Amino acid sequence: MSNNNSKPSVEKHTNLTELEHLKSEHFDIYQELMNQFKFDDQMCQEWLTKPKRPLQGKSPFEQLSIDADEVMNMLVRMRTGDFS
């Protein structure tokens, strides 16, 4: 039972680390993400770490190291309703 209790703590720590990385390295993307998900850290984290088809199956967090502009472009398309 203690293993179940420790797992969410580890996940929460990981979530904060990824969001903190995004905030420090790509503040414009961080702001856009937070605005779109109404400052819900959990929702932002889920979006950031789940693979996305428009990113060739990579998560937005993975894509940041390859081409951060693609992540921002995806967020802008989401905000403007462009799902083409």
N, C-alpha and C positions, 0 to 999 in steps of 0.2 A: 504494500500500500504506500509506503514512503517513496517508492520509485515513481508511482503515478503523481505524487505531489511534487517531486523534483523536476519532472519532465516539463510541465508548463513554465517553471522558473527558467529553465534552460532556453526554452523557446522564446520566452519574453525577453531574456537577455540578448538573444540573437536578433530579435526584432528591433530592439533599441539600437543595437550596433549597426544594423543595415540602415536604419533611418538616420542615425547620427552620421554615418558615412555619407549618405545622400545629402544631408544638410550641410556638411562641411565641404564636400567636393563639388556638388552640383546644386547650389542653393536655388537657382531659378527653377529647376525641375522639382525640387523639394516643395517650393511654394505652390507651384501649379498643382502638384499631387495633393497637397494638404487642402487647397481651396476646393478642388473637385470632390474630395471625399470628406469635406466639412470637418477637417482636423481630427478625424477618427483614425488614431494610430493603427489600430488592428486592421481596418479596411485598407489603409495605405500599405501596410506591410503585406497583406495578402496579394494586392495588386502587384506590388513590387517583386514578389518572389515566385509567382505562378507563371509558367510558360505561356507565351502569347503567340498565336498563329502569325500575326503581322511581323513578328520579330523572328521568324523562322524557327519557332518552338523554343526560343530562349526566353528567360524571364527578363523583365526590364532591368533588374539589378545586374544580371549577367551582361546585358547589352550595353550598360554604362561604360564598361571597360573597352568595348569595341567601337561604339559610335553613340555617344550620349545624345546627339542631335536626333537620332531615330526615336529615342524614348520621349524626348520633348515633342517631337512631331506627332507621336501617337497620342500623347495627352492633349495636344491642341486639337487633333481630329476628334477626340472624344468630346471635348468641350463644345466644339462647333457642330457636332452631330454628323461628321463626315466619316461614315463607316465603310467607304468604298475600298 
